[in-house]
Amino acid sequence: MESRKARPRPPPDAEARRAVPPVICYPTGTLPRPAPDVMARALDGLEKTGEVLVPPREARTFRVKAGQVFRIVSVDGPQVGDLNLWNAGDLSERFYSGKTRALHGTHVTTGDRLWSSFPTLRPMATIVEDTLGWYGIDAFGGSVHDVIGTRCDPYTHNLLAGGQYHHCCHSNLTRALAAETGLPLHEAERHVHDVLNVFMCTGFTRDTGQYFMKASPVRPGDRIAFLAEIDLLGALSACPGGDCGAEHSSDSAPCFPLLVEMFDCALTPGYTAPAVSGYDRSHGL
């Protein structure tokens, strides 16, 4: 971080420049929102249709139909998970964490939506329940369920620490997707993308602007639930960092399984998926 310390001398009007008020990049007053009764009806009449237990330091896939609910649950101990989502019929439509962050903020909770990649740009899932919604933003600037971290991966691990570590979330998700789809490993890897860090507590330091993690507040019984807006293929990795209070990409951190439950709900019968983006894709030509 030496380059950050070697800053040029500030100009005479430095404080005036810093005092310029910010402008929200994407005002969301016109952003499509779930219908007023959706949040309640998504949790009404839940009828379990299946479940998947994700082992520690591994990933598993699951499928849900539009209008169904899936819920990620902490079962045995504090554990964070890395979530990827794809259109079940078209892997090129996938969760777009960057646009979700731009629209909803660095961390998501009840009422926020997970948006898909271009050119579709539509809600893939809406968060309908979050038992950690009480956490808010702590004194360090940390909050829960972030869309800023990319996922732990073996490439960065090798760059910073050397060695070959195969249970990073990136590799876990790659193996899980390959097993689900039958794609060769190198082809499946191309579809693995930036994640929703479920239960993870993160932020940026104020002095250096670095991404930080701290021990997750999640406890057994905590859960986050999503209404599937389209037919989804999901993959969840139980991060090798456990609660990410000390390290990730680790075989020594205490790790626990995560449970994914799938449900029919009051909204399921005849649920209509949202339309894809209305942009004509002419790009001015």
C-alpha positions as CSV (number, residue, x, y, z in Angstrom):
1,M,0.0,0.0,0.0
2,E,3.0,2.3,-0.3
3,S,1.6,3.9,-3.4
4,R,-1.5,5.1,-1.5
5,K,0.7,6.8,1.1
6,A,2.8,8.6,-1.5
7,R,0.1,11.1,-2.4
8,P,0.8,14.5,-4.1
9,R,0.4,17.7,-2.0
10,P,-3.2,18.8,-2.1
11,P,-4.2,21.9,-4.0
12,P,-5.5,25.0,-2.1
13,D,-9.1,24.1,-2.9
14,A,-8.8,20.5,-1.9
15,E,-11.4,20.6,0.8
16,A,-13.9,22.4,-1.4
17,R,-13.5,19.7,-4.0
18,R,-14.0,17.0,-1.4
19,A,-17.1,18.7,-0.1
20,V,-19.0,18.4,-3.4
21,P,-22.1,16.4,-2.6
22,P,-22.6,13.0,-4.2
23,V,-25.2,12.2,-6.8
24,I,-26.9,8.8,-6.8
25,C,-26.0,7.2,-10.2
26,Y,-29.2,5.2,-10.6
27,P,-32.2,6.8,-8.9
28,T,-34.6,3.9,-8.4
29,G,-37.9,5.7,-8.1
30,T,-39.0,4.2,-11.5
31,L,-37.4,0.8,-10.9
32,P,-39.9,-2.1,-11.3
33,R,-40.9,-3.3,-7.9
34,P,-42.7,-6.5,-6.8
35,A,-46.5,-6.1,-6.6
36,P,-47.6,-5.0,-3.0
37,D,-48.9,-8.4,-2.1
38,V,-46.0,-10.4,-3.5
39,M,-43.8,-10.4,-0.4
40,A,-46.6,-11.8,1.8
41,R,-47.9,-14.3,-0.7
42,A,-44.4,-15.7,-1.4
43,L,-44.3,-16.8,2.2
44,D,-47.9,-18.0,2.3
45,G,-48.9,-21.6,2.0
46,L,-45.3,-22.9,1.7
47,E,-45.2,-26.5,0.6
48,K,-41.7,-28.0,0.6
49,T,-40.8,-29.7,-2.7
50,G,-37.2,-30.5,-2.1
51,E,-33.9,-29.7,-0.4
52,V,-30.2,-29.9,-1.0
53,L,-27.6,-30.0,1.8
54,V,-24.3,-28.3,0.8
55,P,-21.3,-29.9,2.5
56,P,-18.6,-27.7,4.0
57,R,-16.0,-26.6,1.4
58,E,-18.1,-27.9,-1.4
59,A,-20.9,-26.7,-3.7
60,R,-24.2,-28.2,-4.9
61,T,-26.7,-27.2,-7.5
62,F,-30.5,-26.8,-7.2
63,R,-33.4,-26.0,-9.5
64,V,-36.5,-23.9,-8.9
65,K,-39.4,-22.9,-11.2
66,A,-40.7,-19.3,-11.6
67,G,-43.0,-18.6,-8.7
68,Q,-41.3,-21.0,-6.4
69,V,-39.4,-20.0,-3.3
70,F,-35.9,-21.2,-2.3
71,R,-34.4,-20.6,1.1
72,I,-30.8,-20.8,2.3
73,V,-30.5,-21.8,5.9
74,S,-27.7,-22.0,8.4
75,V,-28.0,-25.4,10.1
76,D,-25.0,-26.3,12.3
77,G,-22.8,-23.3,12.8
78,P,-21.9,-19.9,11.4
79,Q,-21.2,-20.3,7.7
80,V,-21.2,-18.1,4.6
81,G,-22.1,-19.2,1.1
82,D,-21.4,-18.0,-2.4
83,L,-24.5,-18.1,-4.7
84,N,-24.6,-18.3,-8.5
85,L,-27.8,-18.2,-10.5
86,W,-28.6,-18.9,-14.1
87,N,-31.6,-19.1,-16.3
88,A,-32.3,-22.8,-16.2
89,G,-32.8,-23.0,-19.9
90,D,-30.0,-20.6,-21.0
91,L,-26.7,-20.3,-19.1
92,S,-25.8,-17.1,-20.9
93,E,-28.5,-15.3,-18.8
94,R,-26.9,-15.2,-15.3
95,F,-26.9,-13.2,-12.1
96,Y,-25.3,-9.7,-12.7
97,S,-23.9,-8.7,-9.3
98,G,-22.4,-5.4,-10.5
99,K,-25.8,-4.1,-11.8
100,T,-27.5,-5.4,-8.7
101,R,-25.0,-3.5,-6.6
102,A,-25.5,-0.3,-8.7
103,L,-29.3,-0.5,-8.3
104,H,-29.7,-1.7,-4.7
105,G,-26.3,-1.0,-3.0
106,T,-23.4,-3.0,-1.8
107,H,-25.5,-5.3,0.4
108,V,-29.0,-6.6,-0.3
109,T,-31.9,-7.6,1.9
110,T,-35.7,-8.1,1.9
111,G,-37.4,-6.4,-1.1
112,D,-34.2,-6.2,-3.2
113,R,-33.9,-8.1,-6.4
114,L,-31.1,-10.0,-8.1
115,W,-30.8,-8.8,-11.7
116,S,-29.7,-10.8,-14.8
117,S,-26.9,-10.0,-17.2
118,F,-27.3,-8.1,-20.5
119,P,-29.2,-8.2,-22.8
120,T,-32.1,-9.5,-20.7
121,L,-31.5,-7.3,-17.5
122,R,-34.6,-8.5,-15.6
123,P,-35.1,-9.7,-12.0
124,M,-34.1,-13.3,-11.5
125,A,-35.1,-13.5,-7.9
126,T,-36.5,-11.2,-5.2
127,I,-35.5,-11.5,-1.5
128,V,-38.7,-12.1,0.5
129,E,-37.2,-12.9,3.9
130,D,-33.9,-12.1,5.7
131,T,-33.5,-12.9,9.3
132,L,-30.3,-10.9,9.4
133,G,-32.1,-7.8,8.2
134,W,-31.6,-6.4,11.7
135,Y,-27.9,-6.1,11.3
136,G,-27.8,-2.9,9.1
137,I,-24.4,-1.2,8.8
138,D,-22.0,-1.5,11.7
139,A,-19.4,0.9,13.1
140,F,-16.8,-0.5,10.7
141,G,-19.0,0.0,7.6
142,G,-19.7,-3.7,7.5
143,S,-23.0,-5.3,6.4
144,V,-24.4,-8.7,5.4
145,H,-25.2,-10.3,2.0
146,D,-22.8,-8.5,-0.2
147,V,-22.6,-8.1,-4.0
148,I,-19.1,-6.6,-3.9
149,G,-16.9,-9.6,-3.4
150,T,-16.2,-11.7,-6.5
151,R,-15.8,-15.2,-4.8
152,C,-12.6,-16.8,-3.4
153,D,-10.7,-18.4,-6.3
154,P,-7.6,-20.5,-6.8
155,Y,-6.0,-17.9,-9.2
156,T,-5.9,-15.1,-6.6
157,H,-4.9,-17.7,-4.0
158,N,-2.0,-18.8,-6.1
159,L,-1.0,-15.1,-6.8
160,L,-0.9,-14.1,-3.2
161,A,0.0,-17.3,-1.4
162,G,1.3,-19.8,-3.9
163,G,0.2,-23.4,-4.1
164,Q,-2.8,-25.1,-5.6
165,Y,-6.0,-24.8,-3.6
166,H,-9.0,-26.6,-5.1
167,H,-11.8,-25.8,-2.6
168,C,-12.1,-22.1,-3.3
169,C,-15.7,-21.2,-4.0
170,H,-14.9,-20.6,-7.7
171,S,-13.6,-24.2,-8.0
172,N,-16.5,-25.5,-5.9
173,L,-19.0,-23.8,-8.2
174,T,-17.2,-25.0,-11.3
175,R,-17.3,-28.6,-10.2
176,A,-20.9,-28.4,-9.2
177,L,-22.0,-26.8,-12.5
178,A,-20.0,-29.4,-14.5
179,A,-21.6,-32.2,-12.6
180,E,-25.1,-30.8,-13.1
181,T,-24.9,-30.0,-16.8
182,G,-22.3,-32.5,-18.1
183,L,-20.2,-29.7,-19.5
184,P,-16.4,-30.3,-19.5
185,L,-14.8,-28.6,-16.5
186,H,-13.1,-25.8,-18.6
187,E,-16.4,-25.0,-20.3
188,A,-18.4,-25.0,-17.0
189,E,-15.9,-22.6,-15.5
190,R,-16.7,-19.9,-18.1
191,H,-20.2,-19.7,-16.7
192,V,-19.2,-19.3,-13.1
193,H,-19.7,-15.6,-12.2
194,D,-19.5,-13.0,-9.4
195,V,-21.7,-14.1,-6.5
196,L,-24.1,-13.0,-3.9
197,N,-22.1,-13.6,-0.7
198,V,-24.9,-15.0,1.5
199,F,-24.5,-14.3,5.2
200,M,-21.0,-12.8,4.7
201,C,-20.3,-9.6,6.6
202,T,-18.1,-7.2,4.5
203,G,-17.3,-3.6,3.7
204,F,-14.6,-1.3,2.7
205,T,-12.0,0.2,5.0
206,R,-12.2,4.0,5.3
207,D,-8.4,4.6,5.2
208,T,-7.3,2.4,2.4
209,G,-10.6,1.5,0.6
210,Q,-9.8,-2.2,0.8
211,Y,-12.5,-4.9,0.8
212,F,-12.7,-6.4,4.3
213,M,-14.5,-9.3,5.9
214,K,-15.4,-10.0,9.5
215,A,-17.1,-12.8,11.4
216,S,-20.6,-13.3,10.1
217,P,-23.4,-12.7,12.6
218,V,-25.3,-15.8,11.2
219,R,-26.4,-18.4,13.6
220,P,-28.1,-21.8,13.1
221,G,-31.7,-21.1,12.1
222,D,-30.9,-17.9,10.3
223,R,-32.2,-17.8,6.7
224,I,-32.6,-15.8,3.6
225,A,-35.5,-16.6,1.2
226,F,-36.0,-15.7,-2.5
227,L,-38.9,-15.8,-4.9
228,A,-37.7,-17.2,-8.2
229,E,-38.8,-14.8,-10.9
230,I,-37.7,-17.1,-13.7
231,D,-36.9,-20.8,-14.0
232,L,-33.5,-21.0,-12.2
233,L,-30.5,-23.2,-11.9
234,G,-28.6,-22.2,-8.8
235,A,-25.3,-23.3,-7.3
236,L,-24.3,-22.6,-3.7
237,S,-20.8,-23.0,-2.2
238,A,-20.2,-23.4,1.5
239,C,-17.1,-21.2,1.7
240,P,-13.9,-22.7,3.0
241,G,-13.5,-19.7,5.2
242,G,-16.5,-20.7,7.4
243,D,-17.8,-17.5,8.9
244,C,-14.9,-15.6,7.2
245,G,-13.9,-14.1,10.5
246,A,-10.2,-14.9,10.0
247,E,-9.4,-16.3,6.5
248,H,-10.8,-17.9,3.4
249,S,-9.4,-20.5,1.1
250,S,-8.6,-22.5,4.2
251,D,-8.6,-26.1,5.4
252,S,-8.3,-25.0,9.0
253,A,-11.3,-22.6,9.5
254,P,-14.3,-24.3,11.1
255,C,-16.8,-24.9,8.3
256,F,-20.4,-26.0,8.4
257,P,-23.0,-27.2,5.8
258,L,-25.7,-24.9,4.4
259,L,-29.2,-26.1,3.6
260,V,-31.1,-25.0,0.4
261,E,-34.9,-25.7,0.6
262,M,-37.3,-25.3,-2.3
263,F,-41.1,-24.6,-1.9
264,D,-44.3,-24.0,-3.8
265,C,-46.1,-21.0,-2.4
266,A,-49.4,-19.1,-2.9
267,L,-47.8,-17.4,-6.0
268,T,-46.6,-20.6,-7.7
269,P,-49.6,-21.6,-9.9
270,G,-49.4,-19.8,-13.2
271,Y,-46.6,-17.4,-12.1
272,T,-45.5,-15.2,-15.1
273,A,-41.8,-14.5,-15.4
274,P,-40.9,-10.8,-16.0
275,A,-40.2,-9.7,-19.6
276,V,-36.7,-9.2,-20.8
277,S,-35.3,-5.7,-21.2
278,G,-37.2,-3.5,-23.6
279,Y,-34.0,-2.0,-25.1
280,D,-34.0,-2.7,-28.9
281,R,-30.3,-3.6,-29.0
282,S,-29.7,-1.4,-32.1
283,H,-26.9,0.4,-30.3
284,G,-27.5,3.5,-32.4
285,L,-27.1,1.8,-35.8
